[in-house]
């Protein structure tokens, strides 16, 4: 199962894959410093992590809409993987305690 960091809601429930994991999937990403962007303005104002002064190789960056779409895609993929894994454990008649012993994030 692919491991992603998650945004959590006020109750501590995973809601969606972290935006940084979505950003990092795009070709040419070199890194930025500071907090993760939460909107288009913050995304457009990211500061490069290193001396090159650029976040994207050849300065070809995806749009904020593309980043959000990738975040949704990764979230859906991670949720499907989680569901499939739990289903497989259930077919093996594993208890919640046994599943949690293998991976405590699956039933969270």
C-alpha positions as CSV (number, residue, x, y, z in Angstrom):
1,X,0.0,0.0,0.0
2,X,1.3,3.4,-0.9
3,X,2.1,5.5,2.2
4,X,1.0,9.1,2.1
5,X,0.7,11.8,4.8
6,X,-2.8,12.9,5.4
7,X,-4.7,16.1,6.3
8,X,-6.8,15.4,9.4
9,X,-10.1,17.0,10.3
10,X,-10.9,18.4,13.8
11,X,-11.7,14.9,15.0
12,X,-8.4,13.5,13.9
13,X,-9.8,11.6,10.9
14,X,-7.9,11.3,7.7
15,X,-9.6,13.5,5.1
16,X,-7.3,13.7,2.1
17,X,-3.7,13.1,1.0
18,X,-1.4,15.9,2.0
19,X,-0.9,18.5,-0.7
20,X,2.9,18.1,-0.6
21,X,2.5,14.5,-1.7
22,X,0.5,15.6,-4.7
23,X,3.0,18.4,-5.6
24,X,5.9,16.0,-5.4
25,X,4.4,13.7,-8.0
26,X,4.9,16.2,-10.8
27,X,7.9,16.0,-13.0
28,X,10.6,18.7,-12.4
29,X,9.6,19.4,-8.8
30,X,12.8,20.4,-6.9
31,X,11.4,21.6,-3.5
32,X,10.2,24.7,-1.7
33,X,10.6,26.1,1.8
34,X,7.9,27.2,4.2
35,X,4.4,25.9,4.9
36,X,2.4,23.8,2.5
37,X,0.1,25.9,0.3
38,X,-3.7,25.8,1.1
39,X,-4.8,27.9,-1.9
40,X,-3.8,29.1,-5.3
41,X,-2.3,32.3,-4.1
42,X,0.0,30.5,-1.5
43,X,0.9,28.0,-4.2
44,X,1.9,30.7,-6.7
45,X,4.0,32.4,-4.0
46,X,6.1,29.4,-2.9
47,X,9.8,30.1,-2.3
48,X,12.5,27.8,-3.7
49,X,14.3,25.5,-1.3
50,X,17.8,25.9,-2.8
51,X,20.1,28.3,-4.6
52,X,18.7,27.7,-8.0
53,X,15.9,29.9,-7.1
54,X,13.3,27.7,-8.8
55,X,10.9,25.2,-7.5
56,X,10.3,23.6,-10.9
57,X,13.0,22.4,-13.3
58,X,12.8,24.5,-16.4
59,X,10.2,26.6,-14.6
60,X,7.4,24.4,-15.8
61,X,4.9,24.2,-13.0
62,X,1.5,22.6,-12.9
63,X,-1.5,24.8,-12.2
64,X,-3.1,24.8,-8.8
65,X,-6.1,23.1,-10.4
66,X,-3.8,20.3,-11.6
67,X,-2.3,19.9,-8.1
68,X,-5.8,19.7,-6.5
69,X,-6.8,17.1,-9.1
70,X,-3.7,15.1,-8.3
71,X,-4.5,15.3,-4.6
72,X,-8.0,14.0,-5.2
73,X,-6.6,11.2,-7.4
74,X,-4.1,10.2,-4.8
75,X,-6.7,10.3,-2.0
76,X,-9.0,8.1,-4.0
77,X,-6.2,5.7,-4.8
78,X,-5.1,5.5,-1.2
79,X,-8.7,4.9,0.0
80,X,-9.2,2.1,-2.5
81,X,-5.9,0.5,-1.5
82,X,-7.0,0.7,2.1
83,X,-10.4,-0.8,1.4
84,X,-8.9,-3.6,-0.6
85,X,-6.4,-4.5,2.1
86,X,-9.0,-4.5,4.8
87,X,-11.3,-6.7,2.6
88,X,-8.4,-9.2,2.1
89,X,-7.8,-9.4,5.8
90,X,-11.6,-9.9,6.4
91,X,-11.6,-12.7,3.9
92,X,-8.9,-14.3,6.0
93,X,-11.3,-13.9,9.0
94,X,-8.9,-11.6,10.8
95,X,-10.2,-9.7,13.8
96,X,-9.9,-5.9,14.2
97,X,-7.2,-6.4,16.8
98,X,-5.2,-8.6,14.4
99,X,-5.6,-6.1,11.5
100,X,-4.6,-3.2,13.9
101,X,-1.5,-5.2,14.9
102,X,-0.4,-5.4,11.3
103,X,-1.3,-1.8,10.3
104,X,-3.0,0.5,12.9
105,X,-3.9,3.0,10.2
106,X,-6.2,0.7,8.2
107,X,-9.2,0.8,10.5
108,X,-8.6,4.4,11.7
